[in-house]
Amino acid sequence: MKTGILTALGGLMLAGAAMANDTSAVLEAGGLVYTRQDEVEMLSEDLFISQDEVRVDYVFKNQGKADLETLVAFPMPEISGAPDFNAALDDFEHDNFMGFTVSQDGQSIEPQLQQRVKVGNIDMTEEVRSKGVSLLPLSQKTRDEIAKLPPEVQKDWETRGLILNSAYDLENPVAPEYDAVWTLDTVYWWRTTFPAGKEVKVHHSYKPSVGGTVAITFVSEEPENEQLDIYRDRYCIDDDFYKVAAKLEKQQNYETGNYYYEKWLSYILTTGANWAGPIGNFKLTVDKGDTRNFISFCGENVRKVGPTTFEMTATDFFPDKDLQILLLAPAN
């Protein structure tokens, strides 16, 4: 996606990525992934993003002379039980933790589920399954099932790096409490056919991961501001937006709860380049959710179309950069 600028003094901007106390990283997801097809064109993509929902409507056309069957996939973000995994996730207990749904030409599709357990680069899926343990590393069910494993299996898994004993008492011996620390790779996939010379409409939606931190981290009085440089590149922050953020930072009052903090959303756009040629007609709608929020993201010819919504349109669009959205939102 070509870099552009969106500014707003009256409440238009959202905020970027940082590591700080009480920080949750955003889990990156995006559109559908297809085996590259040189005869199938994406005639249009209509993308809507808010903190509550991502909706995408595609129109494809097979320009070839024969029907084409292909595999379609939706890669979910990787999740991990490792202690340093601190990403924004609302659902720890279900395989479809982002509420992904898909339909084609108005007919709902029930996709296949592929899950792989990894420790480093080693696949340990069958080992976990063979012991009857859920693959979800953050699930309470998984924790309970690990606790019921024979001690020799627990020790073996601890040696392999699948689990970690989090129980510790300097004074007295305590019973072990094991947490899953593996990484789970989840992909939904299905087969589909593009009839020769016909348009195919595909719709999918899911609940995005919304990361954030309880501060405005890119405002500084120091002459060297590396965090601001990162944000300018990632979210296309301009001088006007920075001035607004600096003013908000001076007014922060954490004791009374009157302060602004950062929220982050992302969408992997670059998978849209897997088709024959560019995207014919591309439309992006971003909803900042509250008129008091401020928002910034990269785009060209972005215009405000509602109290909280912004729109960008392009023809023959080639996505060469993923979409990162920064929100500054009031705590109260």
N, C-alpha and C positions, 0 to 999 in steps of 0.2 A: 504494500500500500504506500503510495507516495506520501511524503511528509507534508503536512499543511498545518495550519494553526487555527484553533478555535479559542476566542477570548470572550470574557463576559464580566462586566463589573457589577451587573445586577443579579448575580446568582446563577451563573451558567457553568461553573467548573467543578471537576472531581479530581481525586488525588492519587499519587503514584507509589512505587514499591520501595520499602525500606525495612531494615531489620532493627527492632527496638523491643523494649519490654511491652508485654501485652500485644504482640504482633501476631497476626495470622496471615500466612502467605496465600495468595490466590492459586487455585488449582486450574491449570490451563486446559481448556477444551475448545473444540471448534466444530467445523462442518464434517460432512461425510467424506470418507476416503474411498476412492475407486481405483482399481487397476487402471493405469493410464490408457485412455482410449482415443486414438487419433481420428476416429470417425464420429464421435459423439461430442456435440457442442453444448455448452451451457448457455442457453439463450438468455436466461435471466436468473438473478439471485436477489431475493428480498429478505434482508436480515434485520431483525428487531432484537435489541439488547436492553434489558433493564436489570435491576438487582434481583428481581423475582423470577424472570423468565428470559430464555433465549428462544426465538422462533425463526425458522428459516424456511423459505419457499423457493424451490428451484423449478425451472423449466428446462428440460434437456431435449435434444433432437438428434436422432441417429441419421446422419447425412449419407450413410452407406446404402448399398443395394440389398444387404442381407440383415436379418435380425441379429442382434448381438446380445449374448448372455455374458454377464460379468458378476463378480463379487463386490459387495458394498460393505463397508465397515464404518463403525463409529467407535474410535478409540476413547475410552474413558481415561481421565488422568490417573497416574499411578498413585497409590496410597501406601503408607508404610506405618508400622507400629514402632519404628525407631524413636528413641527419646528426642531427637532433634527434628522430628516431623511435626510441624505446627501449622498445618494448612487449614483453611476455612472449609469445614465440612459439617453439614447438618445431620446427616444420616450415617451412622456407623454400623447399622444392623442389617442392611439389605444390599444384595448384589447390585441392584440398579440405584445406587446412592445419589444419582443426579436426576432421577425420574425421567429417563430418556424414553421418548415415543417417536414412532415413525409411521408414515403412510405413503402410498403411491397411488396416484390417480384416485384419491379419495378412499382407498381401501387400506385398513390398518394392517401393518406387518408385524408379525411376532418374530423378532430376530433370534438367532442362535447366540449363546453366551460362551465365550472362551476366557478362561481365567488361568493365569500362571503365577505360581509362587516363586520368588527369586531371592536368593541371598548372594549379594554381589552379582556375578554372572552365572551362578549355578542355579539350575532349575530344580526345585524341590517339591513341585506340585504333587507328584504321586506319593512321595513320602508323607506329606501332610494328609492327603486323602486316605491313604492306607490305614491311618490311625483314627479315621472317623472324625477329624477335626475340621471345623469350618475354615474356609480360606480367608475370610475377612479379618485382617490383622487388628482392627480397632474394635471389634465386636465384643460385647460382654459374653455372648455365647461362646466365642472362641476361647476367651479367658477361662471360662468355666470348664470347657472340654479339656484344655491343657492341664488344668488342676487335677483332673481325674486320670491322667495318663500314669502308667507305672513309673516309679522313680527312675528306673534304668533308662526309660525312653526320654524322660525329662532331661536327664543328664546328657544323653546322646544329642538331643536337640539343642541343648545349651552349648555343647561343644561345636555343633555345626553352625551356630549363629542364628538358629530359627527363633529361639526364645531367650529372654534375659530375666534373671532373678532380681526383682526390684525391692525385696524385703531386706532391711538392714537395721541392725541394732548394735551399737558399739559396746553396750554393756552385757547383753544377754543373747544367747542363740535364739533365733526365731525360725519359724517354718518358712520355706521358700514361697514366694508369690511370683509366678511366671507371667510375663507379657510376651505376646508375639511381636517380633521385631523384623519380620520379613517384609518384602515389598510385593504388592499385588498388582499385576498387570491385567486389566479387564478390557475386552473388546466385544462389542455386539456386531454381528455380521449376518448377512443374508444374500441370497442370489436374486438377481433381477434381470429382466430382458428389456432391451431397447428395440422396439419394432422399427424396421427400416422406414425412413421417411416420416415418422410420426413423433409428435411431442409427448413427453412423459413429465408429469408433475409429481414432485416429491416434497413432502413436508416433514420436518422434524422439530422437536422442541425438547428442552431440558431446563432444569434449575441450575443457574450458574453458581460457582463458588465466588463468594465476595470476601476478599481479604481486607486487611486494614491494620492500623495501629493507632493508639490513643495519643496522637500528637500530630503536629505539622512538622515533618522532619527535614524538609528541604529549604527552610528559611534559616539564614545565618547571617551574622554581621561580619564574619570572617571574609577576607578578600578571596581566599581560595575555598570554593564551595563545590566539592566533588559530587555531593548528593544532588545539587541543583543541575549540574551538567548531565547527570544520569537522567533526571526527570525531563529536562529539555529534550533529550533525544527520545525518550520512551513515550512521553505524553504531549510533546510539542508545547510545553509551557512557554508563554511569551512574557514580555515585561509587564503588561497590564495585569495578567493573572498573578504574577509574582508579587506585584504591589498589593493586590487584594489579600493574598495569603500572608504577606508580612504584616498588614494591618490587623488581620484576624489573630495572628500570633501574639501581637502586643496586647490584645484584649483578652487573651486566654485567662480564665479563672477556674482552676480545677476544683477549688474548695466549694464553690457554689454550683459547679456543674455547667457553667456557661463557657463552653469552649468548642472548637471545631477539631475534627480528627479526619484522618485519611481513610478512604475506602478504595479498593482496587478491583477492577474487572478486566478480563482478557478474553479474546476470541482468536483462535488460530485460523487466519484467513488464507494462508499460503497454500492450503490443500486445494483451493479453487483453481490452481494452475495445472491440475492434472487432466485437463480436457483439451480438446482440439481448439487451439486459439484462445483468445481472451474471453472473459465473461461479457456477453453482448450488452446486457443492461444490468447494472448493479445499483441497488438501493440499500442504504444503511439508515436505520432509525435508532437513535439512542435516547432513552428516557432516563433522566437523572433522578426521578422519583419524588422530589420535593423542591418547591420553589426556592427554599432557603439554601439548597445545595449549590456548590460551584463545581463546574466540570471542565476538564481539558482532555483532549485526545487528538491524534493526528488524522488529518483528512483534508480534502480539497473542496472548496466551494460549499462548506458546511453552512446551513442556515437554520435559524430557529423557526419551528413550525407549530409550536404549542407552548403552553406555560412551562413545561418541563421536557419537551422533546426537541430533538435536533435531527436534521436529515441531510444526507449526502447522496447524490446520484452521479453516476458516471457511465459512459458508454465505452465499449471495447476495453474493459477494465482488467488489468493484470495485477493480481495481488502479490506484491513482492515483500510485504511486511505485515506481521500480525498486528491485530488491533489491541491496544492497551488503553484503558480508561482510568482516569484519576478523578476521584470525587473528594471534595471537602464538605463534610456534613456536620451539622450542629449536634452536640451530645444531647441537648434537651429538645 
